[in-house]
Amino acid sequence: MTSVDTSALLSWFDRAGRPLPWRGPGVGAWEILLCEVMSQQTPVARVEPVWRAWLERWPGPAELAAAPAADVIRMWGKLGYPRRALRLQECALVVVDRHDGEVPTDVEALLALPGVGDYTARAVACFAHGQRVPVVDTNVRRVVARAVNGVAEAGPPSIRRDLAAAEALLPDDREEAVAFSVAMMELGALVCTARSPECDACPLAASCAWVAGGRPAWDGPRRKAQGYAGTDRQVRGLLLDVLRDGDGTATAARLDAVWPDPVQRGRALASLVDDGLVARAGEGYSLPG
């Protein structure tokens, strides 16, 4: 199996890694967990101001756990997938009630927290607690696919296979392994991108199996791109905007004006209610209390 030139990768990251606020000294496990949840399917540029605002208002899990749900939804803003906001509050409650306000250190305990999946659990264990565990996101999968396997894309995800591939590349030293995981993610985000990889600027180009093979085009299965315009997700966002941007309440007639298709609008509104993001209030609707 082709290996990764750890020295070249870490030297590149020291020069080119972004000075993101959650990478700075003194950033705790809760701040990192918050960042990782917010960053799911959301660009870093959109996450940073919301992350800062949340921590200014709710510095730790105890403060978030005690906040009104309506305020949590408002503060989430337009990050998308707003159910994550309520799951974060549920997570804060569990951290306070079961872990004395401290984010757990091991992967299994992290996986038991609401809203924390395989990637987030390992990211927090690695980046917040310095553990030598593989951390695999879309960027890491793409770098491994190209540099190690010599193919343009990673193909369908497999948690077991992807974790095993990443773990096989980790340096033995714990601190170096943590730095390696951060650098692999950054390389995929900045250089080894999905559409326009900058191979000339890549620290792994000299040993990259994909480059050595002439950068062959991908001929495997592709995931169908998910649209947004006209979807229930768009309608949910429009409905929630009305409640979030006003006093937290809206008449049914006001919500009716948001989207012309009554069937789709009703379906989207019902799903918001089911998710706990919207509550029925008399003849209208409101953010949850």
C-alpha positions in Angstrom: 0.0 0.0 0.0 1.2 3.5 -0.8 2.0 5.5 2.3 1.7 9.2 2.9 4.8 11.4 3.4 4.0 12.6 6.9 7.0 15.0 7.1 6.0 16.7 3.9 2.4 16.9 4.9 3.1 18.4 8.3 5.6 20.9 6.9 3.0 22.0 4.4 0.3 22.4 7.1 2.7 24.5 9.3 3.0 26.9 6.3 -0.5 26.8 4.8 -3.0 25.7 7.5 -5.7 28.2 8.2 -5.6 30.0 11.6 -9.1 28.9 12.5 -10.2 30.1 15.9 -11.0 26.6 17.2 -7.4 25.5 16.4 -5.9 28.2 18.8 -4.4 27.5 22.2 -6.7 27.1 25.1 -9.7 26.1 23.1 -11.6 23.4 25.1 -13.5 20.3 24.2 -16.9 21.9 24.3 -15.8 24.6 21.8 -14.4 22.0 19.5 -17.5 19.8 19.7 -19.7 22.9 18.9 -17.5 23.7 15.9 -17.6 20.1 14.6 -21.4 19.9 14.8 -21.9 23.3 13.2 -19.4 22.4 10.4 -21.4 19.4 9.2 -22.3 20.1 5.6 -21.6 23.8 6.2 -18.7 26.0 4.9 -16.2 27.2 7.6 -16.7 30.8 6.6 -20.4 30.6 7.6 -19.6 28.7 10.8 -17.1 31.0 12.4 -19.3 34.0 13.2 -22.1 31.8 14.5 -19.6 29.8 16.6 -18.2 32.9 18.1 -21.7 34.3 18.8 -22.8 31.1 20.5 -19.8 31.0 22.8 -20.2 34.6 23.7 -23.8 34.0 24.7 -23.4 30.4 26.1 -19.8 29.8 27.0 -20.3 26.2 28.1 -22.7 23.3 28.1 -24.4 24.5 31.4 -25.4 27.8 29.9 -26.7 26.3 26.7 -28.6 23.6 28.6 -30.5 26.3 30.5 -31.3 28.5 27.4 -34.8 28.8 26.0 -35.2 26.6 22.9 -36.5 29.5 20.9 -33.3 31.4 21.5 -31.2 28.4 20.5 -33.1 28.2 17.2 -32.7 31.9 16.5 -29.0 31.9 17.3 -28.5 29.0 14.8 -29.4 31.5 12.1 -29.0 30.2 8.5 -26.5 27.5 9.1 -28.9 24.9 7.7 -30.3 21.7 9.2 -31.6 23.5 12.2 -32.5 20.3 14.1 -28.8 20.3 14.9 -29.3 23.3 17.1 -31.8 21.4 19.3 -29.6 18.3 19.3 -26.7 20.5 20.5 -28.9 21.6 23.4 -29.8 18.0 24.2 -26.1 17.2 24.1 -25.4 20.0 26.5 -28.0 18.7 28.9 -26.4 15.2 28.9 -22.9 16.6 29.3 -24.1 18.5 32.4 -26.3 15.8 33.9 -24.1 12.7 33.2 -20.6 14.1 32.9 -20.5 17.0 35.4 -20.3 19.5 32.6 -17.1 18.0 31.0 -17.1 16.6 27.5 -16.2 12.9 27.6 -12.7 11.8 26.4 -13.3 8.4 24.8 -15.0 7.7 21.5 -17.7 5.4 22.9 -18.8 7.9 25.5 -18.9 10.6 22.9 -21.0 8.5 20.6 -23.6 8.2 23.3 -24.1 12.0 23.3 -27.2 13.3 21.3 -26.3 14.5 17.9 -22.7 13.1 17.9 -22.0 10.6 15.2 -18.9 8.6 14.2 -17.0 11.5 12.6 -17.7 14.0 15.4 -16.9 11.6 18.2 -13.5 10.9 16.8 -12.8 14.5 15.9 -13.5 15.6 19.5 -11.4 12.7 20.9 -8.5 13.5 18.6 -8.6 17.3 18.3 -9.8 18.1 21.8 -8.3 15.3 23.9 -5.3 14.4 21.8 -6.1 10.8 21.3 -4.6 8.7 18.5 -7.8 7.8 16.7 -8.6 8.0 12.9 -10.7 11.0 11.9 -12.4 10.6 8.5 -14.5 13.2 6.7 -15.1 13.7 3.0 -11.8 15.5 2.6 -9.8 12.7 4.2 -11.5 10.1 2.2 -10.7 11.9 -1.1 -7.0 12.4 -0.1 -6.7 8.7 0.8 -8.4 7.6 -2.4 -6.0 9.6 -4.6 -2.7 9.5 -2.7 -3.0 5.9 -1.5 -5.4 4.1 -3.8 -4.7 6.0 -7.1 -8.3 6.8 -7.9 -10.0 10.1 -8.4 -12.9 9.6 -5.9 -13.4 7.6 -2.8 -16.6 5.9 -3.9 -19.5 5.0 -1.5 -18.5 5.5 2.2 -17.9 2.6 4.5 -17.2 3.5 8.1 -15.3 0.3 8.9 -13.2 0.4 5.6 -12.6 4.2 5.8 -11.5 4.1 9.4 -9.2 1.2 8.8 -7.6 3.0 5.8 -7.0 6.2 7.8 -5.7 4.4 10.9 -3.1 2.5 8.8 -1.6 5.8 7.9 -1.5 7.4 11.3 2.0 8.0 12.8 2.7 6.0 16.0 3.4 9.1 18.1 0.2 10.5 19.5 0.9 14.2 19.0 2.1 13.6 15.5 -1.0 11.5 14.8 -3.2 14.4 15.9 -1.3 16.8 13.7 -1.5 14.4 10.8 -5.3 14.1 11.0 -5.7 17.9 11.0 -3.3 18.2 8.1 -5.1 15.6 6.0 -8.4 17.3 6.4 -6.9 20.7 5.5 -5.2 19.3 2.5 -8.5 17.9 1.2 -10.2 21.2 1.9 -7.6 23.5 0.3 -5.6 21.6 -2.3 -6.9 18.1 -3.0 -10.3 19.4 -3.7 -13.1 17.5 -5.4 -13.4 19.5 -8.6 -10.1 21.4 -9.1 -7.2 19.7 -7.3 -4.0 21.8 -7.3 -1.5 18.9 -7.7 1.4 21.3 -8.4 0.9 22.7 -4.9 0.4 19.4 -3.1 3.0 18.2 -0.6 2.1 14.6 -1.5 2.4 15.0 -5.3 5.7 13.2 -5.4 4.3 10.1 -3.8 0.7 10.3 -4.9 -0.5 7.1 -6.6 -3.2 9.1 -8.6 -0.6 11.5 -10.0 1.8 8.7 -10.8 -1.0 7.0 -12.7 -1.7 10.0 -14.8 -4.7 11.3 -12.8 -7.2 8.8 -14.3 -10.8 9.9 -14.5 -13.3 8.3 -12.0 -15.3 5.5 -13.6 -17.0 4.2 -10.5 -20.5 5.0 -9.0 -21.4 8.6 -8.3 -23.6 10.0 -5.6 -26.4 12.1 -7.1 -26.1 15.7 -6.2 -28.8 16.9 -3.9 -30.6 20.0 -5.1 -32.1 22.7 -2.8 -34.4 24.9 -4.8 -38.0 23.7 -4.6 -37.3 21.0 -2.0 -39.1 20.5 1.3 -35.9 21.6 3.0 -36.1 25.0 1.3 -39.7 25.4 2.3 -38.9 24.5 5.9 -36.2 27.2 5.9 -38.6 29.8 4.6 -41.2 28.9 7.2 -38.7 29.0 10.0 -37.3 32.3 8.8 -40.7 33.9 9.4 -40.8 32.8 13.0 -37.1 33.3 13.7 -36.9 36.9 12.3 -40.0 38.2 14.0 -41.3 37.8 17.6 -41.4 34.1 17.4 -45.0 33.8 16.4 -46.9 33.8 13.1 -50.5 33.3 12.0 -51.3 30.4 9.7 -52.2 33.0 7.0 -48.7 34.6 7.3 -47.1 31.2 6.8 -49.4 30.4 3.9 -47.9 33.3 2.0 -44.4 31.8 2.2 -44.9 29.0 -0.4 -47.6 28.6 -3.1 -48.0 24.8 -2.9 -50.3 24.1 0.0 -49.5 20.3 0.1 -45.8 20.8 0.2 -46.1 23.7 2.6 -48.3 21.7 4.9 -45.8 18.8 4.8 -42.9 21.0 5.5 -44.7 22.7 8.4 -45.7 19.4 9.9 -42.2 18.1 9.8 -41.0 21.2 11.6 -43.5 20.5 14.3 -42.5 16.9 14.5 -38.9 17.9 14.9 -39.7 20.2 17.8 -38.6 23.3 15.9 -42.1 24.8 15.7 -45.0 24.6 18.0 -48.7 25.1 17.4 -50.0 28.2 19.3 -53.8 28.7 19.1 -54.7 29.5 15.5 -51.0 30.0 14.5 -47.5 28.8 15.2 -44.5 29.8 17.3 -41.0 28.8 18.1 -40.9 26.3 21.0 -40.9 27.7 24.5 
